[in-house]
Every structure is written in C-alpha cells, then in structure tokens.
Amino acid sequence: MGYWDHVLWSDESKFNLFGSDGKVMMWRTPTEELDPKCTVPTVKYGGGNVKCWGCFSSCGVGNLVFIDGNMTGEVYRDILQKNLFESVKKLNLGREWIMQQDNGPKHRAHIVTHWLKEKEVELLKWPPFSPDLNPIEHMWDEVERRMKKEKPKNETELKQSLLRVWHGIGTDVTKKLVYSVPNRLNEVIRMNGYPTRY
C-alpha cells in the first residue's frame, strides 16, 4: 500500500430529484412554440433534493449519510461521530489512516476541530480553493452519471437510488480516482495554481 491508500477522502454533495437546478434554454420556431416535443415539463412544488456526506478510499466506498436541514458544525460532528470510524473499519484502513476534508467553515468549526483532536484523527493538510485536487469531486460526478439510469419519483426513492448507486461503485473506480492524485498535484504545480484539466 502506498501513501495515498491510507487517505480517507470526504465531502458533501447535493442531488436533485428532477435534474438540474438551472434554467433550460430551448430554441423553437413560432409554429413549434406549444409542440410537446419542444417544451420542458415543469414540476409543481419544486423538484426536491437531498444533501449527503460520503467518504471513500482506494479500497472502496465508506458510508453515505443524508443530511436533513442545514449543515452546521454540530451536524457535521455528529455525522463524523456515527460514520467516520465505522467507514475506516469497513475499509480496513488500519491505524495509520489520514482524513481529508476541505476547509469549509463547518469543517473548521470549533466543535469539529475539538472532536477531531480528542479522537486523535490526523488530517491531511489541505490548501484553500482547491476543488480540482480532491478526487471526491469526481466521485460525485460518477454518482451523478449513474443516477441518470435511475428514475426516482420522490425524495425517499432518490435516497434509495443514491444508496444503491453509491454501494455499487467498485474498487476499479476508487483506485483510479485515488491513484490520479499525484498527477493532479503535478498538474497544479505545472499550471502555477491556475485551473487544470481536472
């Protein structure tokens, strides 16, 4: 096992029930204006979404947890309390593992840093404003791609689909993502901190 095999990558993401939050632009001729093939259905009462926290290592995926309400330092600490060591054990990371998280305010909240220190969790030093370095961003993209095959009709089905997709991600994906980290770092250095192809 190399250095990067000992890192547990973690972050939060949001998944929408009915696709993107963004607007859809559609070009039509005046005669196509009301043609059903040229319109985009709207969803009454909003599409709904779920927020989740997940983690993974080269050995596979850890827990995926749904977040109700706002993510505060206290909520984040509770998520870690219930899921961090369980995921480490599930992934057989042993004693020498390191946790990666970004520098979001909830991650740096006093209640969280105190808990991490108390539990002697070693954190990977992480630069600010560096999403292209974190392989979990590509993990969320992978989940999003696989979710296109799912057709959840409500929030409960969305959560079930996300869990099914998450636990269906194999080590072929997790290893590839983790082993891309040295290349990501080299690319950032090469680009002097400017955007990279990642």
N, C-alpha and C positions, 0 to 999 in steps of 0.2 A: 504493500500500500504506500502511495506517495502522500506528500503533504496535503494536497487538495482532497484526498479521500477522507480526511478527518474533519472536513468542514461541513457543518450543517447550515444550509442556506435557507433563509426565511424571509417572508414578506406577506403583505396583504394585497388583495385584489378585489375587484367588483365585477360581477357578471350580470348582464341584463337579460330579462326574460324574453323580450321581443327584439333582440338585436341591438343595434347601436342607439345611443342617446342622441346622436347627431341628426341633422336635417338631411333629407334626401332630395337632391335636385334631379328633375326629370324634364327633358326637352320633348315637346309634343307639337304637332301641327294643330291648328284650330279645330279640325274635324276629329282629332283624337282626344280632345280635352276630357271627355267623360267616358271614354272607352275603358272598361275594367282592366284591360291588358296594359293600359298606360296610367294607371293610378296605383298609389301605395296605400294599403289599408291602414287605418289608424286604430289605436287601441283605447277604448274608454277607460277612464280611471287610472291611466298610466300603465306602463308595461311591467313595472316592478323589477327589483334587482336584489341580489344578495351579495353581501360582503363576506370575505373569508380570509383566514390566515392559514398558510401552509408552510411546510418545510420539506427539504429533501437533501440527500447526499448522493454521492456516486453509487451507493448501494441500493437506492430506491427512494420511494416517497415516504415521508412521515405522515403525521396526522394532518387532516384538513378540517378546519373548525369554522363554523359560521358565526358571524358577529351580528348580534342584534343591537340596533341603536348606534350611538356614536362610539368610536374607538377612543377611549381615554387611556391614560397611563394605568389606571386601576383595572380596566377591562383587559388591557394588554398583559399586565402582570398575572391576572387570573388565567388567561389563555396559556401563558408560559408555565404557570404552576401545574396546570392539568395536562399539558401536552408536550412540553419540551423534553423531559426525561423519559417519558413514555416513547416518544419518537426515537430518541437516542438509543434506547434499549432495543426497540423494534428493528432498527437499522444496524445493530451490532457495532456501534461506533467505539465501544470500549471506554477507557478513561481519558484518552488523550485527544478528545474532540474539541473543536472550536466552533463557536456560534457566530454566524454572520447575520447582521441586521443593518439596515441603513440608519441614517442619522435623523430620522423623523422625530418631531417633538415628543410623540407618545413613547418612542423607544428610549428617549433620553430623560423621560420623566423621573423625578427623584424616587418615586415608589418602585419604579422598574430597576433603576441602577442599584438601589439599595438591595433589592431582592436578588439580582444577579450576583452582586458582591457576596451577599450572605450565602448563596448556593455555590460560590466559587466557580461561576461559569466564565470561561475565558472567551473574550470577544475578539473577533478579527478586526484589526484597525481598518476603518473604512473612510475613504475621502468623501467630502460632501459633493452633491450634484454629480453623481456618477452612475446613472442607471444602466449605461452600456457595459459596465463592468460586472453587473450582477446576473448570473445565469438564470435566476428565478424569473426574471422578466420574460425570458424565452420559454420557460416552463409554463407561465400563464398563457403565452401565445399558443403553445401546443395544446393546452386545455381548451382554449377558445376555438382552435381549429377542429378538435374532436367533438366539441359541443354542437357544431353545425349539423352533425348527423342525428342529434337528439332533438326531440320535439316537445319539450316540457310546456304544459299549459298553465301552470300556476307555480307559485313560489316553492311549494312542497316538492313538486316534480322537478323543478330546477335544482333544488338541493340534492335530490336523489340522483339526478343525472350527473351533477358535478362530482359527487362521491364516486359514482360508477366510473366516470372518465378518469378521475384522479388515481384511483386504485388500479386502473387498467394501464397506467404508464409504467413501462418496464425499465430495466437497467440499461437497455440499449439507448434509451433517451437520456436517462440521468447521467450515465457515464460520459456520453458525448458532450452534454452541457458542461459538466464539471471539468472535463479534460480540455475544454475550449478556453478555460480561464487564463492560462499562460499566454495564449495568443491574443486574448482581449487586452491583457496588460501591456504586451509588446506593442499592440496597435495604438493604445492610448499614448504611450511614450513616443511612438513614431509620429503621431499626429499632434504632439505638443499640447495635449489636453483638448484639442478640437474634436468635433464629432467623428465617430469611427463607423466602419461598416457594420458594427454590431448594434 
